[in-house]
Amino acid sequence: MNAPIEPHRFILEPFEARRFASLCGQFDEHLRLIEARLAIEIRNRGNQFELIGAPEQTNSAEQLLRRLYRETKSTELSPDMVHLFLQESGIEELANPGAESSIALRTRKGMIRPRGVNQQRYVKAILEHDINFGVGPAGTGKTYLAVACAVDALEREQIRRILLVRPAVEAGEKLGFLPGDLAQKIDPYLRPLYDALYEMLGFEQVAKLIEKQVIEVAPLAYMRGRTLNNSFIILDESQNTTLEQMKMFLTRIGFGSTAVITGDITQVDLPRGTKSGLTHVIDVLRDVPGISFTHFKPKDVVRHPLVQRIVEAYERYDNRVHGKLIDEQDNGNA
């Protein structure tokens, strides 16, 4: 007969009622979320905890609960935050108490820390390389962290200006039907970049920096013929660049500049038959020294838990269809 699993016991100190209420959540919803994610049972009486489950998972749960309890000192926890901490650590990384990020980016509105090993690797690469690629699904923080790195570099006076660039490609909509001139038509496509800046610097400061041309937000077509020195340049939605546009953009980068190119190769909106510049450049520059590539996976999604499941479902479907096409081609060649 198998011996019963010995409960994993520990105490969280100091005991503060307000912080424990925040840790556990309304009707213990935070504890239930951790139980479901780690496949364990959590029992507690005050600050004395007893965890039932596989030793690896209960050790991981203790590290997570201690980390969350530290957060309650200055933050009121929510289910979304608990999910993000679970996502940030990754189950395989929770067993290592030293897995917390030591990287922090300074913005006017506070410090921003990358979540999870892949985000930490991405930010570290940006800090160490002049040209960086962040490739992966929506919700993995590619663009947000790139903007945070740019703001941090500006605050430290390491660069003189920030350029945020996007290709003017419609995602199923036609620009011609939108009101206004080209800049006004493009503006909605740049909204995620504006939103990140507003969060990090504040609306008034962003408006002031745009007026002084310290921050420039522009469509990719405006980059032709320019050489960008002492700048932090972010090309967002780069899966919608053509081969020529990607080459043009990469050759704009001058001395003292950092470039981050982000995109999702599963969401290309280019006309049928046009190859994505991002897909192409991954093959072309894969082994070039001084260029970093960070590939994000569905497990790196840091939005609502359903977003991760949606991305994973699409990935499974694409893999099935792709596998079926390969089988049909093989049978046809037989």
C-alpha positions in Angstrom: 0.0 0.0 0.0 1.1 3.5 -0.7 1.9 5.6 2.3 -0.3 8.7 2.7 1.3 12.0 1.5 2.7 14.0 4.4 1.1 17.5 4.5 3.4 20.4 3.7 3.2 22.9 6.6 4.4 26.4 7.0 3.6 29.7 8.7 3.4 33.2 7.1 4.6 36.0 9.3 3.9 38.6 10.5 0.2 38.0 10.9 -1.8 41.0 9.8 -5.6 40.5 9.3 -5.9 43.0 6.4 -3.0 41.4 4.5 -4.4 37.9 5.0 -7.8 38.9 3.8 -6.2 40.3 0.6 -4.0 37.1 0.2 -7.0 34.7 0.5 -9.5 36.9 -1.5 -13.2 37.0 -1.2 -14.6 33.6 -0.1 -10.9 32.3 -0.5 -11.1 32.7 -4.3 -7.4 33.4 -4.6 -6.6 30.1 -2.7 -9.1 28.2 -4.9 -7.4 29.6 -8.0 -4.0 28.4 -6.8 -5.4 25.0 -5.9 -6.9 24.5 -9.3 -3.7 25.6 -11.1 -1.3 23.5 -9.0 -3.6 20.5 -8.4 -3.3 20.7 -4.6 -5.5 21.3 -1.6 -4.8 24.3 0.6 -6.0 24.4 4.3 -5.2 27.2 6.6 -6.1 28.5 10.1 -5.0 32.1 10.3 -1.4 32.2 9.1 -0.8 28.5 9.6 -0.9 26.7 6.2 -1.2 23.0 5.3 -0.8 22.0 1.7 -1.8 18.5 0.4 -0.4 17.3 -2.9 2.8 16.3 -4.7 5.9 17.6 -3.0 7.0 19.6 -6.0 3.7 21.3 -6.3 3.3 22.1 -2.6 6.8 23.6 -2.5 5.9 25.7 -5.5 2.7 26.8 -3.8 4.5 27.8 -0.6 6.9 30.0 -2.6 4.0 31.6 -4.5 2.0 32.3 -1.3 5.0 33.8 0.4 5.6 36.0 -2.7 1.9 37.1 -2.8 2.0 37.8 0.9 4.9 40.2 0.4 2.9 41.9 -2.3 0.0 42.5 0.1 2.2 44.9 2.1 1.6 47.6 -0.6 -1.0 46.1 -3.0 -4.6 44.9 -2.7 -4.6 41.5 -4.6 -7.2 40.7 -7.2 -7.9 37.3 -9.0 -6.3 38.8 -12.1 -3.1 39.6 -10.2 -3.0 36.1 -8.7 -3.3 34.7 -12.2 -0.5 37.0 -13.5 1.8 35.8 -10.7 1.0 32.2 -11.5 1.7 33.0 -15.2 4.8 35.1 -14.4 6.5 32.3 -12.4 5.5 29.3 -14.5 4.8 26.2 -12.6 8.2 24.8 -13.4 9.9 27.9 -12.1 8.0 28.3 -8.9 10.0 25.6 -7.2 13.0 27.9 -7.4 12.7 30.7 -4.8 15.3 32.7 -6.6 13.2 32.8 -9.8 11.9 36.4 -9.2 12.9 39.0 -11.6 15.8 41.3 -10.7 15.2 43.5 -13.8 13.2 46.6 -13.2 12.5 49.4 -15.7 12.0 52.9 -14.4 9.1 55.1 -15.7 7.7 58.3 -14.4 4.6 56.4 -13.1 6.7 53.7 -11.3 8.8 50.6 -11.8 7.9 47.9 -14.3 9.1 44.4 -13.9 9.0 41.7 -16.6 6.8 38.8 -15.7 8.2 35.2 -16.2 11.4 33.9 -17.5 10.7 34.7 -21.2 9.8 38.3 -20.5 12.9 38.7 -18.4 15.0 37.1 -21.2 13.4 39.5 -23.7 14.1 42.7 -21.6 17.6 41.5 -20.8 18.2 41.0 -24.6 16.9 44.5 -25.3 19.3 46.1 -22.8 22.2 44.2 -24.3 21.6 44.3 -28.0 21.1 47.0 -30.6 18.5 45.1 -32.7 16.0 42.8 -31.1 13.0 40.8 -32.3 10.0 39.8 -30.1 7.9 37.2 -31.8 4.7 35.6 -30.5 1.0 35.8 -29.8 -1.0 38.8 -28.5 -1.0 39.4 -24.8 2.6 38.3 -24.1 3.8 41.8 -23.4 6.1 42.2 -26.4 5.1 45.8 -27.3 4.4 47.0 -23.7 7.8 45.9 -22.5 9.5 47.4 -25.6 7.9 50.8 -24.8 8.9 50.4 -21.1 12.5 49.9 -22.2 12.3 52.9 -24.4 10.9 55.1 -21.6 13.5 53.8 -19.2 16.3 54.7 -21.6 14.8 58.2 -22.1 14.5 58.7 -18.4 18.1 57.7 -17.9 19.1 60.0 -20.8 20.7 57.1 -22.7 18.8 58.2 -25.8 17.4 61.5 -27.2 14.2 60.3 -28.7 11.7 57.5 -29.1 10.2 56.5 -32.4 7.1 54.2 -32.4 6.4 52.8 -35.9 3.7 50.6 -37.4 3.0 49.5 -41.0 -0.1 51.0 -42.5 -1.8 47.7 -43.3 -5.5 47.2 -42.7 -6.6 44.2 -40.5 -9.6 43.5 -42.6 -10.7 47.1 -42.8 -10.0 49.7 -45.5 -8.2 52.8 -44.6 -9.8 54.7 -47.4 -13.2 54.6 -45.7 -11.8 56.3 -42.5 -12.1 60.1 -42.2 -9.2 62.5 -42.2 -5.8 62.7 -43.7 -3.2 59.8 -43.7 -2.0 60.7 -40.1 -5.5 60.7 -38.8 -6.3 57.4 -40.6 -3.2 55.8 -39.1 -3.9 57.1 -35.6 -6.2 54.3 -34.5 -3.6 51.7 -35.5 -1.1 53.3 -33.2 -3.5 53.5 -30.2 -1.8 50.6 -28.3 1.5 52.5 -28.4 -0.1 55.7 -27.1 -1.9 53.8 -24.4 1.4 52.3 -23.1 3.0 55.7 -23.1 0.1 57.3 -21.3 0.3 54.6 -18.6 4.1 55.1 -18.1 4.5 58.9 -18.5 1.1 60.4 -18.1 -1.1 62.1 -20.7 0.3 65.6 -20.3 4.0 64.5 -20.4 3.4 62.4 -23.5 1.7 65.4 -25.3 4.6 67.6 -24.3 7.2 65.2 -25.6 5.3 64.6 -28.8 5.1 68.4 -29.3 8.9 68.6 -28.8 9.4 65.7 -31.2 11.2 63.7 -28.4 8.5 61.1 -29.0 7.4 60.4 -32.6 4.6 58.1 -33.6 4.6 57.4 -37.3 3.6 54.9 -40.0 6.5 52.9 -41.5 6.4 54.7 -44.8 7.7 57.8 -43.0 11.0 56.1 -42.2 12.3 55.9 -45.8 15.4 58.0 -46.3 16.1 58.7 -42.7 19.0 57.7 -40.5 18.1 57.4 -36.8 20.9 58.1 -34.3 20.6 58.1 -30.5 17.1 56.8 -30.7 15.0 54.0 -29.4 12.9 52.7 -32.3 10.0 50.2 -32.0 8.5 48.6 -35.0 5.2 47.1 -33.9 3.0 44.6 -35.9 6.0 43.9 -38.0 4.4 40.7 -39.5 2.6 43.2 -41.8 5.8 44.5 -43.4 6.9 43.4 -46.8 10.4 42.0 -47.4 11.5 45.4 -48.8 9.9 47.4 -45.9 11.7 45.3 -43.3 15.0 45.7 -45.0 14.4 49.4 -45.3 13.5 49.8 -41.6 16.5 47.8 -40.4 18.9 49.9 -42.5 17.6 53.1 -40.9 19.3 52.4 -37.6 22.2 54.7 -36.7 24.8 55.0 -34.0 23.7 55.0 -30.4 20.3 53.5 -31.3 18.3 50.5 -30.2 15.6 48.9 -32.3 12.9 46.4 -31.2 10.8 44.7 -33.8 7.6 43.0 -32.5 5.0 40.8 -34.3 2.9 37.7 -34.5 3.6 35.6 -37.6 0.2 33.9 -37.2 -1.7 37.2 -37.7 -0.5 38.5 -41.1 -2.9 41.0 -42.8 -0.8 41.4 -46.0 -2.5 40.7 -49.4 -2.6 37.1 -50.4 0.7 35.9 -51.9 2.8 38.7 -50.2 5.4 37.2 -47.9 5.8 38.7 -44.5 9.0 40.6 -43.8 9.0 39.3 -40.3 8.8 35.6 -41.3 11.6 36.2 -43.9 13.9 38.2 -41.6 13.8 35.4 -38.9 15.5 33.1 -41.4 17.8 35.8 -42.9 19.2 37.2 -39.6 18.9 34.1 -37.4 22.7 33.6 -37.0 23.9 37.3 -37.2 25.9 38.3 -34.1 24.5 41.3 -32.1 20.8 40.6 -33.0 18.5 38.9 -30.4 15.4 36.9 -31.1 12.9 36.1 -28.3 10.0 33.7 -29.2 6.9 33.9 -27.0 4.5 31.0 -26.6 0.8 30.8 -25.6 1.9 30.0 -22.0 3.5 33.5 -21.9 0.2 35.3 -22.3 -0.4 37.7 -19.4 -3.9 38.7 -20.1 -7.2 37.1 -19.0 -6.7 33.3 -18.6 -9.2 32.8 -21.5 -6.9 34.6 -23.9 -4.2 32.0 -23.3 -6.7 29.2 -23.9 -7.9 30.9 -27.1 -4.3 31.3 -28.4 -3.5 27.6 -27.6 -6.7 26.4 -29.3 -5.8 28.3 -32.5 -2.3 26.9 -32.3 -3.6 23.3 -32.0 -6.0 23.9 -34.9 -3.3 25.4 -37.1 -1.0 22.4 -36.3 -3.7 19.9 -37.2 -4.5 21.7 -40.5 -0.8 22.0 -41.3 -0.2 18.4 -40.6 -3.1 17.4 -42.7 -1.8 19.4 -45.7 1.6 17.8 -45.4 0.0 14.3 -45.3 -2.0 15.2 -48.4 1.1 16.5 -50.2 3.0 13.3 -49.3 0.2 11.1 -50.6 0.0 13.1 -53.8 3.7 12.7 -54.4 3.6 9.0 -53.7 
